[in-house]
Amino acid sequence: MPLNYSKWDQLELSDDSDIEEHPNVDKKSMIRWKQRDIHEKREARKRHIAQLNSELSLNAVLRPRIESILTGVTQKGVDHYRAVQRRLKESPSDEKPNTGAANQPTYDMMISQLLQDVFRESAWIVQGAKVESRSGNVIWEGKKVDENSGQPNWAEDATIPDGTKDELTKALEERLKWHLDELKKRDGQVEKEIEQEEREQAKKITSEGIKEGWDVSSVAKPKPSPLDDKPKTKKTEKVETIEVLNPGAGSSSTPAAPSAPAESDDEEDFGPLTPSARAFANIPVGDFEKSFEFIKQDASVLTESTHDSLLAEAFDAERKGEKELAKRCVHQSLLVNYCRQLGRDGVGLFFQKMIARNPKSVGMFNEDFQKTYQRISQRTAEMIAEEAAAGEREQIQLVAEDPSMTIGFNLPDGPPPDDLRLEGEGTEEMDIEQVKAFLQRKWEIFQGFPEKLKVALKTESLDEVNKVLGKMKVAEAEEVVELMQEGGMLSFSEKGVRDMTQ
């Protein structure tokens, strides 16, 4: 059998003795320059591949969150969109990509910026802006809408006019779908770039690809598989005792206190999803090929703690209304459970049947998946109903500390007039411009309140105002009370009011 020496054509030698140097440059310098050029290009290609893989990982986290927001807007309208924006602003998560950069933004910061841009574009579309068919950019008065374009006046208000809600909801859906399509296109481009770079990298054999064989007399032990873990057993402690003829003779009359038992290790705590488990949870439902490839690359997700964390994440997602994420978590938790029950030798056979769409296997799995998700959905609804019935939601209420006091509201009739005059004792030293500024600020605060709150304030009834405050979130209600105090709309001193949490 003839030997094939063609692979040696791929060798990339940085110290080739046959290198042709420039007449004015010595041979050693040319060899060093050639070596440095080879290593710099090789390292640049590695960094580029790592950067492209990081971009794919980031998009895999952002995409399901944007899809969840799109689903919420389709079902609940623009109010859901504004609620998500408010949540990201008031209680953002500090979870972010593990890039090691000093100023790396979090996932919530990136989603918040995207939602801000989409809202601005959608508002101008409602105003009459056009969307370019080729680029997808929103154009208003011949210019692209961006952060320098601002927003229409009606979009700056806290509440959206009823006449524009339906149009704005439709525009938000279209812009979110466009951004998702762009994200999908970008993933395809990145995957092609990675393939191209890896092909270029494989064209040359380097010292990093050379492995020595038959040079070690020992065999490395295989890493333990997550499927080989054994259930924990209770720890037993050996106590050495000395048997005596008269047990009570040498001890005091007070019996010795028994030693405190060691903490039990029977219960295993599970925490939030690891980055690998979160990426595993982002695989679409029914994509068994991708799940199998992920497990072959990273088997660390096949642990009992990952299974429990996925189910806990499913409960949280279902509670937040993110049903697609909840279904993915349930689906992947079942895959982990099946793999753990079948053991290392049965994982490949299981996925082989699922990828081949074996009717019996797929039917059994889907039935288990539907039942598990229905249980989680039903239990989540019951928990929300129980909390609502028990009145566990926090509320902010205005209550006077002194029962003899009467709480009133000093509401503005409108902006201050241009010919404002100050009359009465003590007004001589007052600055009329400062008074105008205060009255203008008071009017702006009142106009910024939600419509239901303004109606309740105009009734000057404390019960009506407290009803509206009770339906708000705690942070929003606290901000409203602070603004009312800032505008001087409460007719009592600050120490006479307290926020009571129910």
RODO-296500 format. One record per residue (C-alpha): residue in one letter; x, y, z. Coordinates in nm, 3 decimals, decimal comma. Layout:
// residues N
<r A; <X; Y; Z>>,
...
// end
This chain:
// residues 502
<r M; <0,000; 0,000; 0,000>>,
<r P; <0,158; 0,332; -0,104>>,
<r L; <0,205; 0,595; 0,165>>,
<r N; <0,027; 0,928; 0,134>>,
<r Y; <0,256; 1,223; 0,200>>,
<r S; <0,014; 1,492; 0,079>>,
<r K; <-0,065; 1,607; 0,434>>,
<r W; <0,291; 1,737; 0,473>>,
<r D; <0,209; 1,998; 0,209>>,
<r Q; <-0,002; 2,169; 0,473>>,
<r L; <0,288; 2,224; 0,711>>,
<r E; <0,350; 2,590; 0,792>>,
<r L; <0,712; 2,629; 0,900>>,
<r S; <0,818; 2,962; 1,040>>,
<r D; <1,194; 2,894; 1,025>>,
<r D; <1,228; 2,758; 0,673>>,
<r S; <1,594; 2,752; 0,575>>,
<r D; <1,509; 2,800; 0,207>>,
<r I; <1,343; 3,138; 0,263>>,
<r E; <1,436; 3,400; 0,003>>,
<r E; <1,547; 3,718; 0,174>>,
<r H; <1,571; 4,071; 0,038>>,
<r P; <1,923; 4,166; -0,084>>,
<r N; <1,938; 4,454; 0,169>>,
<r V; <1,808; 4,249; 0,465>>,
<r D; <1,996; 3,975; 0,638>>,
<r K; <1,851; 3,624; 0,644>>,
<r K; <1,800; 3,605; 1,023>>,
<r S; <1,587; 3,920; 1,027>>,
<r M; <1,372; 3,791; 0,742>>,
<r I; <1,314; 3,463; 0,926>>,
<r R; <1,212; 3,649; 1,247>>,
<r W; <0,974; 3,874; 1,053>>,
<r K; <0,823; 3,573; 0,882>>,
<r Q; <0,775; 3,398; 1,217>>,
<r R; <0,611; 3,702; 1,375>>,
<r D; <0,379; 3,750; 1,076>>,
<r I; <0,264; 3,386; 1,093>>,
<r H; <0,196; 3,397; 1,468>>,
<r E; <0,017; 3,735; 1,454>>,
<r K; <-0,218; 3,619; 1,178>>,
<r R; <-0,285; 3,294; 1,364>>,
<r E; <-0,370; 3,474; 1,690>>,
<r A; <-0,587; 3,730; 1,508>>,
<r R; <-0,789; 3,448; 1,352>>,
<r K; <-0,836; 3,283; 1,693>>,
<r R; <-0,958; 3,608; 1,848>>,
<r H; <-1,197; 3,664; 1,558>>,
<r I; <-1,347; 3,315; 1,593>>,
<r A; <-1,389; 3,363; 1,971>>,
<r Q; <-1,556; 3,700; 1,913>>,
<r L; <-1,799; 3,550; 1,660>>,
<r N; <-1,888; 3,263; 1,896>>,
<r S; <-1,952; 3,516; 2,175>>,
<r E; <-2,189; 3,705; 1,946>>,
<r L; <-2,384; 3,386; 1,874>>,
<r S; <-2,409; 3,309; 2,247>>,
<r L; <-2,532; 3,663; 2,319>>,
<r N; <-2,798; 3,645; 2,047>>,
<r A; <-2,912; 3,307; 2,179>>,
<r V; <-2,993; 3,476; 2,513>>,
<r L; <-3,152; 3,794; 2,371>>,
<r R; <-3,367; 3,630; 2,102>>,
<r P; <-3,613; 3,440; 2,331>>,
<r R; <-3,655; 3,750; 2,550>>,
<r I; <-3,750; 3,963; 2,249>>,
<r E; <-3,986; 3,688; 2,128>>,
<r S; <-4,152; 3,683; 2,472>>,
<r I; <-4,203; 4,061; 2,462>>,
<r L; <-4,350; 4,034; 2,110>>,
<r T; <-4,594; 3,769; 2,230>>,
<r G; <-4,699; 3,991; 2,521>>,
<r V; <-4,755; 4,291; 2,293>>,
<r T; <-4,964; 4,080; 2,054>>,
<r Q; <-5,183; 3,955; 2,340>>,
<r K; <-5,199; 4,259; 2,572>>,
<r G; <-5,106; 4,560; 2,357>>,
<r V; <-4,892; 4,864; 2,425>>,
<r D; <-4,963; 4,856; 2,802>>,
<r H; <-4,761; 4,534; 2,829>>,
<r Y; <-4,477; 4,695; 2,636>>,
<r R; <-4,465; 4,996; 2,870>>,
<r A; <-4,485; 4,764; 3,173>>,
<r V; <-4,178; 4,570; 3,052>>,
<r Q; <-3,991; 4,898; 2,999>>,
<r R; <-4,084; 5,010; 3,351>>,
<r R; <-3,973; 4,677; 3,504>>,
<r L; <-3,635; 4,691; 3,329>>,
<r K; <-3,587; 5,044; 3,460>>,
<r E; <-3,702; 4,990; 3,818>>,
<r S; <-3,565; 4,641; 3,892>>,
<r P; <-3,300; 4,548; 3,634>>,
<r S; <-3,108; 4,223; 3,660>>,
<r D; <-2,728; 4,234; 3,688>>,
<r E; <-2,687; 3,926; 3,466>>,
<r K; <-2,453; 3,994; 3,175>>,
<r P; <-2,231; 3,811; 2,923>>,
<r N; <-1,907; 3,674; 3,063>>,
<r T; <-1,677; 3,876; 2,837>>,
<r G; <-1,449; 4,012; 3,109>>,
<r A; <-1,487; 4,368; 2,977>>,
<r A; <-1,488; 4,643; 3,238>>,
<r N; <-1,800; 4,820; 3,108>>,
<r Q; <-1,988; 4,519; 2,977>>,
<r P; <-2,363; 4,606; 2,968>>,
<r T; <-2,613; 4,363; 3,118>>,
<r Y; <-2,876; 4,174; 2,921>>,
<r D; <-3,148; 4,400; 3,065>>,
<r M; <-2,958; 4,712; 2,961>>,
<r M; <-2,935; 4,587; 2,602>>,
<r I; <-3,304; 4,487; 2,595>>,
<r S; <-3,403; 4,824; 2,747>>,
<r Q; <-3,207; 5,014; 2,481>>,
<r L; <-3,369; 4,807; 2,205>>,
<r L; <-3,719; 4,869; 2,345>>,
<r Q; <-3,648; 5,241; 2,364>>,
<r D; <-3,538; 5,249; 1,998>>,
<r V; <-3,836; 5,039; 1,885>>,
<r F; <-4,080; 5,263; 2,073>>,
<r R; <-3,928; 5,575; 1,916>>,
<r E; <-3,947; 5,426; 1,566>>,
<r S; <-4,305; 5,304; 1,619>>,
<r A; <-4,419; 5,643; 1,753>>,
<r W; <-4,287; 5,818; 1,440>>,
<r I; <-4,452; 5,553; 1,220>>,
<r V; <-4,784; 5,635; 1,386>>,
<r Q; <-4,704; 6,001; 1,323>>,
<r G; <-4,666; 5,926; 0,950>>,
<r A; <-4,303; 5,818; 0,901>>,
<r K; <-4,217; 5,568; 0,626>>,
<r V; <-4,016; 5,245; 0,644>>,
<r E; <-3,759; 5,189; 0,369>>,
<r S; <-3,818; 4,854; 0,199>>,
<r R; <-3,450; 4,782; 0,136>>,
<r S; <-3,282; 4,895; 0,461>>,
<r G; <-3,580; 4,876; 0,697>>,
<r N; <-3,493; 5,216; 0,844>>,
<r V; <-3,769; 5,451; 0,960>>,
<r I; <-3,755; 5,782; 0,770>>,
<r W; <-3,919; 6,104; 0,892>>,
<r E; <-3,890; 6,422; 0,686>>,
<r G; <-3,607; 6,277; 0,481>>,
<r K; <-3,393; 6,173; 0,781>>,
<r K; <-3,340; 5,839; 0,956>>,
<r V; <-3,506; 5,817; 1,297>>,
<r D; <-3,243; 5,769; 1,569>>,
<r E; <-3,167; 5,882; 1,923>>,
<r N; <-3,129; 6,240; 1,800>>,
<r S; <-3,480; 6,248; 1,652>>,
<r G; <-3,664; 6,260; 1,983>>,
<r Q; <-4,027; 6,150; 2,000>>,
<r P; <-4,363; 6,302; 1,908>>,
<r N; <-4,514; 6,514; 2,186>>,
<r W; <-4,792; 6,267; 2,262>>,
<r A; <-4,538; 5,985; 2,309>>,
<r E; <-4,367; 6,177; 2,592>>,
<r D; <-4,676; 6,155; 2,816>>,
<r A; <-4,708; 5,884; 3,078>>,
<r T; <-5,031; 5,761; 2,920>>,
<r I; <-5,082; 5,691; 2,551>>,
<r P; <-5,393; 5,851; 2,394>>,
<r D; <-5,666; 5,596; 2,331>>,
<r G; <-5,690; 5,693; 1,965>>,
<r T; <-5,333; 5,586; 1,893>>,
<r K; <-5,304; 5,269; 2,104>>,
<r D; <-5,408; 5,025; 1,831>>,
<r E; <-5,184; 5,185; 1,567>>,
<r L; <-4,891; 5,198; 1,810>>,
<r T; <-4,940; 4,830; 1,905>>,
<r K; <-4,933; 4,729; 1,539>>,
<r A; <-4,620; 4,937; 1,475>>,
<r L; <-4,445; 4,786; 1,780>>,
<r E; <-4,520; 4,434; 1,656>>,
<r E; <-4,383; 4,510; 1,309>>,
<r R; <-4,063; 4,670; 1,438>>,
<r L; <-3,998; 4,386; 1,689>>,
<r K; <-4,046; 4,129; 1,409>>,
<r W; <-3,808; 4,326; 1,188>>,
<r H; <-3,539; 4,330; 1,457>>,
<r L; <-3,585; 3,954; 1,514>>,
<r D; <-3,543; 3,892; 1,139>>,
<r E; <-3,229; 4,105; 1,137>>,
<r L; <-3,096; 3,908; 1,434>>,
<r K; <-3,160; 3,582; 1,247>>,
<r K; <-2,984; 3,713; 0,936>>,
<r R; <-2,687; 3,821; 1,145>>,
<r D; <-2,661; 3,474; 1,303>>,
<r G; <-2,646; 3,321; 0,956>>,
<r Q; <-2,369; 3,562; 0,853>>,
<r V; <-2,172; 3,490; 1,171>>,
<r E; <-2,200; 3,112; 1,124>>,
<r K; <-2,068; 3,145; 0,768>>,
<r E; <-1,777; 3,361; 0,890>>,
<r I; <-1,691; 3,103; 1,156>>,
<r E; <-1,692; 2,823; 0,897>>,
<r Q; <-1,469; 3,027; 0,666>>,
<r E; <-1,222; 3,111; 0,943>>,
<r E; <-1,209; 2,750; 1,062>>,
<r R; <-1,144; 2,630; 0,706>>,
<r E; <-0,859; 2,877; 0,674>>,
<r Q; <-0,727; 2,766; 1,012>>,
<r A; <-0,735; 2,399; 0,911>>,
<r K; <-0,544; 2,453; 0,587>>,
<r K; <-0,212; 2,463; 0,772>>,
<r I; <-0,072; 2,219; 1,024>>,
<r T; <0,079; 2,405; 1,319>>,
<r S; <0,267; 2,297; 1,629>>,
<r E; <-0,057; 2,327; 1,826>>,
<r G; <-0,209; 2,048; 1,619>>,
<r I; <0,080; 1,808; 1,671>>,
<r K; <0,014; 1,544; 1,937>>,
<r E; <0,269; 1,295; 2,055>>,
<r G; <0,154; 0,936; 2,087>>,
<r W; <0,290; 0,625; 2,258>>,
<r D; <0,509; 0,846; 2,474>>,
<r V; <0,338; 0,799; 2,811>>,
<r S; <0,330; 0,480; 3,011>>,
<r S; <0,010; 0,562; 3,201>>,
<r V; <-0,349; 0,612; 3,085>>,
<r A; <-0,542; 0,913; 3,211>>,
<r K; <-0,858; 0,830; 3,402>>,
<r P; <-1,178; 0,935; 3,224>>,
<r K; <-1,365; 1,228; 3,370>>,
<r P; <-1,669; 1,124; 3,572>>,
<r S; <-1,995; 1,158; 3,383>>,
<r P; <-2,290; 1,344; 3,539>>,
<r L; <-2,494; 1,031; 3,466>>,
<r D; <-2,272; 0,824; 3,696>>,
<r D; <-2,347; 1,020; 4,011>>,
<r K; <-2,487; 0,810; 4,292>>,
<r P; <-2,754; 0,914; 4,542>>,
<r K; <-2,615; 1,065; 4,855>>,
<r T; <-2,611; 0,851; 5,164>>,
<r K; <-2,639; 0,967; 5,520>>,
<r K; <-2,311; 1,028; 5,689>>,
<r T; <-2,238; 0,791; 5,978>>,
<r E; <-2,006; 0,888; 6,255>>,
<r K; <-1,805; 0,628; 6,446>>,
<r V; <-1,789; 0,692; 6,819>>,
<r E; <-1,537; 0,507; 7,030>>,
<r T; <-1,670; 0,407; 7,373>>,
<r I; <-1,492; 0,248; 7,666>>,
<r E; <-1,683; -0,019; 7,848>>,
<r V; <-1,638; -0,010; 8,227>>,
<r L; <-1,767; -0,230; 8,505>>,
<r N; <-1,948; 0,050; 8,691>>,
<r P; <-2,067; 0,308; 8,437>>,
<r G; <-2,189; 0,569; 8,687>>,
<r A; <-1,906; 0,558; 8,931>>,
<r G; <-1,658; 0,790; 8,763>>,
<r S; <-1,900; 1,053; 8,634>>,
<r S; <-2,081; 1,340; 8,795>>,
<r S; <-2,448; 1,321; 8,882>>,
<r T; <-2,543; 1,546; 8,587>>,
<r P; <-2,565; 1,348; 8,263>>,
<r A; <-2,358; 1,471; 7,975>>,
<r A; <-2,548; 1,668; 7,707>>,
<r P; <-2,579; 1,483; 7,380>>,
<r S; <-2,364; 1,617; 7,100>>,
<r A; <-2,541; 1,823; 6,834>>,
<r P; <-2,614; 1,618; 6,526>>,
<r A; <-2,428; 1,712; 6,212>>,
<r E; <-2,619; 1,899; 5,945>>,
<r S; <-2,804; 1,665; 5,713>>,
<r D; <-2,681; 1,640; 5,359>>,
<r D; <-2,994; 1,467; 5,233>>,
<r E; <-3,139; 1,784; 5,078>>,
<r E; <-2,964; 1,927; 4,777>>,
<r D; <-3,019; 2,297; 4,714>>,
<r F; <-3,050; 2,417; 4,359>>,
<r G; <-2,980; 2,773; 4,255>>,
<r P; <-3,030; 2,980; 3,943>>,
<r L; <-2,950; 2,840; 3,602>>,
<r T; <-2,584; 2,821; 3,508>>,
<r P; <-2,481; 2,983; 3,178>>,
<r S; <-2,468; 2,638; 3,015>>,
<r A; <-2,811; 2,545; 3,147>>,
<r R; <-2,957; 2,878; 3,033>>,
<r A; <-2,817; 2,825; 2,683>>,
<r F; <-2,962; 2,471; 2,689>>,
<r A; <-3,302; 2,616; 2,789>>,
<r N; <-3,298; 2,846; 2,486>>,
<r I; <-3,308; 2,554; 2,241>>,
<r P; <-3,652; 2,547; 2,069>>,
<r V; <-3,908; 2,288; 2,170>>,
<r G; <-3,881; 1,975; 1,955>>,
<r D; <-3,531; 2,049; 1,821>>,
<r F; <-3,383; 1,719; 1,938>>,
<r E; <-3,090; 1,742; 1,696>>,
<r K; <-2,965; 2,065; 1,852>>,
<r S; <-3,023; 1,934; 2,206>>,
<r F; <-2,823; 1,618; 2,133>>,
<r E; <-2,534; 1,818; 1,983>>,
<r F; <-2,535; 2,046; 2,289>>,
<r I; <-2,521; 1,749; 2,529>>,
<r K; <-2,237; 1,590; 2,334>>,
<r Q; <-2,039; 1,914; 2,365>>,
<r D; <-2,135; 1,993; 2,725>>,
<r A; <-2,268; 1,707; 2,938>>,
<r S; <-2,262; 1,920; 3,254>>,
<r V; <-2,634; 1,995; 3,207>>,
<r L; <-2,724; 1,630; 3,279>>,
<r T; <-2,737; 1,681; 3,654>>,
<r E; <-3,023; 1,665; 3,898>>,
<r S; <-2,964; 2,026; 4,006>>,
<r T; <-3,001; 2,141; 3,642>>,
<r H; <-3,329; 1,949; 3,615>>,
<r D; <-3,462; 2,114; 3,933>>,
<r S; <-3,339; 2,460; 3,830>>,
<r L; <-3,508; 2,428; 3,489>>,
<r L; <-3,841; 2,347; 3,654>>,
<r A; <-3,800; 2,639; 3,895>>,
<r E; <-3,725; 2,866; 3,599>>,
<r A; <-4,039; 2,734; 3,427>>,
<r F; <-4,250; 2,836; 3,727>>,
<r D; <-4,097; 3,186; 3,730>>,
<r A; <-4,146; 3,229; 3,354>>,
<r E; <-4,507; 3,111; 3,370>>,
<r R; <-4,574; 3,353; 3,653>>,
<r K; <-4,433; 3,641; 3,445>>,
<r G; <-4,642; 3,542; 3,144>>,
<r E; <-4,339; 3,419; 2,945>>,
<r K; <-4,510; 3,096; 2,836>>,
<r E; <-4,266; 3,012; 2,554>>,
<r L; <-3,971; 3,023; 2,793>>,
<r A; <-4,167; 2,813; 3,044>>,
<r K; <-4,238; 2,548; 2,779>>,
<r R; <-3,873; 2,536; 2,672>>,
<r C; <-3,760; 2,489; 3,034>>,
<r V; <-4,011; 2,207; 3,090>>,
<r H; <-3,910; 2,042; 2,760>>,
<r Q; <-3,537; 2,054; 2,839>>,
<r S; <-3,587; 1,942; 3,200>>,
<r L; <-3,765; 1,632; 3,070>>,
<r L; <-3,476; 1,562; 2,832>>,
<r V; <-3,237; 1,579; 3,128>>,
<r N; <-3,462; 1,349; 3,330>>,
<r Y; <-3,491; 1,092; 3,047>>,
<r C; <-3,115; 1,091; 2,992>>,
<r R; <-3,049; 1,038; 3,363>>,
<r Q; <-3,294; 0,748; 3,379>>,
<r L; <-3,158; 0,578; 3,067>>,
<r G; <-2,796; 0,613; 3,171>>,
<r R; <-2,488; 0,678; 2,959>>,
<r D; <-2,549; 0,387; 2,721>>,
<r G; <-2,912; 0,479; 2,650>>,
<r V; <-2,875; 0,850; 2,570>>,
<r G; <-2,761; 0,796; 2,210>>,
<r L; <-3,037; 0,543; 2,139>>,
<r F; <-3,301; 0,772; 2,290>>,
<r F; <-3,201; 1,071; 2,076>>,
<r Q; <-3,168; 0,846; 1,771>>,
<r K; <-3,537; 0,755; 1,803>>,
<r M; <-3,642; 1,114; 1,875>>,
<r I; <-3,447; 1,256; 1,579>>,
<r A; <-3,589; 0,985; 1,353>>,
<r R; <-3,937; 1,088; 1,479>>,
<r N; <-4,029; 0,740; 1,600>>,
<r P; <-4,408; 0,774; 1,653>>,
<r K; <-4,422; 0,579; 1,977>>,
<r S; <-4,121; 0,749; 2,136>>,
<r V; <-4,215; 1,101; 2,027>>,
<r G; <-4,577; 1,048; 2,128>>,
<r M; <-4,483; 0,927; 2,476>>,
<r F; <-4,242; 1,218; 2,528>>,
<r N; <-4,489; 1,479; 2,402>>,
<r E; <-4,762; 1,342; 2,628>>,
<r D; <-4,529; 1,367; 2,927>>,
<r F; <-4,430; 1,720; 2,820>>,
<r Q; <-4,792; 1,839; 2,786>>,
<r K; <-4,895; 1,692; 3,122>>,
<r T; <-4,597; 1,845; 3,304>>,
<r Y; <-4,650; 2,189; 3,152>>,
<r Q; <-5,024; 2,180; 3,227>>,
<r R; <-4,951; 2,099; 3,592>>,
<r I; <-4,709; 2,391; 3,618>>,
<r S; <-4,950; 2,627; 3,441>>,
<r Q; <-5,242; 2,521; 3,659>>,
<r R; <-5,043; 2,541; 3,982>>,
<r T; <-4,908; 2,886; 3,892>>,
<r A; <-5,260; 3,015; 3,828>>,
<r E; <-5,374; 2,872; 4,162>>,
<r M; <-5,085; 3,039; 4,346>>,
<r I; <-5,163; 3,378; 4,187>>,
<r A; <-5,530; 3,340; 4,279>>,
<r E; <-5,442; 3,243; 4,636>>,
<r E; <-5,217; 3,545; 4,677>>,
<r A; <-5,486; 3,775; 4,537>>,
<r A; <-5,749; 3,627; 4,768>>,
<r A; <-5,523; 3,660; 5,070>>,
<r G; <-5,452; 4,022; 4,987>>,
<r E; <-5,079; 3,974; 4,996>>,
<r R; <-5,011; 4,244; 4,735>>,
<r E; <-4,843; 4,547; 4,884>>,
<r Q; <-5,029; 4,876; 4,868>>,
<r I; <-4,948; 5,237; 4,944>>,
<r Q; <-5,223; 5,428; 5,126>>,
<r L; <-5,241; 5,784; 5,256>>,
<r V; <-5,335; 5,788; 5,626>>,
<r A; <-5,316; 6,079; 5,871>>,
<r E; <-5,138; 6,003; 6,196>>,
<r D; <-5,368; 6,231; 6,389>>,
<r P; <-5,729; 6,105; 6,361>>,
<r S; <-5,857; 6,458; 6,411>>,
<r M; <-5,687; 6,582; 6,093>>,
<r T; <-5,864; 6,601; 5,761>>,
<r I; <-5,666; 6,526; 5,449>>,
<r G; <-5,739; 6,757; 5,154>>,
<r F; <-5,592; 6,819; 4,813>>,
<r N; <-5,474; 7,151; 4,670>>,
<r L; <-5,497; 7,101; 4,295>>,
<r P; <-5,387; 7,346; 4,024>>,
<r D; <-5,648; 7,498; 3,792>>,
<r G; <-5,396; 7,544; 3,513>>,
<r P; <-5,055; 7,692; 3,432>>,
<r P; <-4,965; 8,025; 3,599>>,
<r P; <-5,091; 8,337; 3,414>>,
<r D; <-4,843; 8,572; 3,251>>,
<r D; <-4,966; 8,869; 3,461>>,
<r L; <-4,936; 8,689; 3,795>>,
<r R; <-4,966; 8,923; 4,092>>,
<r L; <-4,873; 8,856; 4,455>>,
<r E; <-5,100; 9,017; 4,713>>,
<r G; <-5,129; 8,993; 5,087>>,
<r E; <-4,906; 9,016; 5,388>>,
<r G; <-4,560; 8,860; 5,350>>,
<r T; <-4,557; 8,863; 4,969>>,
<r E; <-4,329; 9,168; 4,944>>,
<r E; <-4,010; 8,961; 4,977>>,
<r M; <-4,123; 8,679; 4,746>>,
<r D; <-3,965; 8,643; 4,401>>,
<r I; <-4,246; 8,635; 4,145>>,
<r E; <-4,033; 8,433; 3,898>>,
<r Q; <-3,975; 8,160; 4,157>>,
<r V; <-4,347; 8,153; 4,234>>,
<r K; <-4,423; 8,118; 3,862>>,
<r A; <-4,172; 7,835; 3,830>>,
<r F; <-4,326; 7,654; 4,127>>,
<r L; <-4,682; 7,690; 3,990>>,
<r Q; <-4,567; 7,575; 3,645>>,
<r R; <-4,395; 7,270; 3,798>>,
<r K; <-4,709; 7,195; 3,999>>,
<r W; <-4,920; 7,199; 3,682>>,
<r E; <-4,674; 6,979; 3,495>>,
<r I; <-4,673; 6,725; 3,779>>,
<r F; <-5,053; 6,712; 3,782>>,
<r Q; <-5,069; 6,673; 3,404>>,
<r G; <-4,817; 6,385; 3,422>>,
<r F; <-5,038; 6,178; 3,655>>,
<r P; <-5,241; 5,887; 3,508>>,
<r E; <-5,592; 5,984; 3,400>>,
<r K; <-5,761; 5,772; 3,668>>,
<r L; <-5,555; 5,941; 3,940>>,
<r K; <-5,641; 6,288; 3,810>>,
<r V; <-6,011; 6,203; 3,814>>,
<r A; <-5,983; 6,072; 4,172>>,
<r L; <-5,793; 6,383; 4,286>>,
<r K; <-6,057; 6,613; 4,139>>,
<r T; <-6,320; 6,444; 4,359>>,
<r E; <-6,107; 6,551; 4,662>>,
<r S; <-6,205; 6,221; 4,823>>,
<r L; <-5,930; 6,041; 5,015>>,
<r D; <-6,102; 5,704; 4,964>>,
<r E; <-6,109; 5,747; 4,585>>,
<r V; <-5,743; 5,848; 4,578>>,
<r N; <-5,644; 5,551; 4,795>>,
<r K; <-5,833; 5,315; 4,564>>,
<r V; <-5,623; 5,430; 4,270>>,
<r L; <-5,300; 5,416; 4,472>>,
<r G; <-5,386; 5,065; 4,591>>,
<r K; <-5,399; 4,937; 4,233>>,
<r M; <-5,053; 5,076; 4,152>>,
<r K; <-4,722; 4,906; 4,212>>,
<r V; <-4,550; 5,009; 4,534>>,
<r A; <-4,266; 5,193; 4,360>>,
<r E; <-4,506; 5,378; 4,128>>,
<r A; <-4,740; 5,476; 4,414>>,
<r E; <-4,448; 5,601; 4,627>>,
<r E; <-4,329; 5,814; 4,336>>,
<r V; <-4,680; 5,961; 4,297>>,
<r V; <-4,698; 6,053; 4,668>>,
<r E; <-4,355; 6,220; 4,649>>,
<r L; <-4,463; 6,422; 4,343>>,
<r M; <-4,783; 6,530; 4,520>>,
<r Q; <-4,577; 6,654; 4,813>>,
<r E; <-4,331; 6,825; 4,580>>,
<r G; <-4,616; 7,009; 4,407>>,
<r G; <-4,781; 7,110; 4,734>>,
<r M; <-5,100; 6,921; 4,650>>,
<r L; <-5,137; 6,774; 5,001>>,
<r S; <-5,287; 7,008; 5,258>>,
<r F; <-5,092; 6,872; 5,556>>,
<r S; <-4,730; 6,856; 5,662>>,
<r E; <-4,514; 6,563; 5,558>>,
<r K; <-4,483; 6,430; 5,914>>,
<r G; <-4,861; 6,395; 5,929>>,
<r V; <-4,868; 6,135; 5,656>>,
<r R; <-4,726; 5,789; 5,647>>,
<r D; <-4,724; 5,514; 5,386>>,
<r M; <-4,895; 5,202; 5,519>>,
<r T; <-4,809; 4,877; 5,347>>,
<r Q; <-5,098; 4,633; 5,346>>,
// end
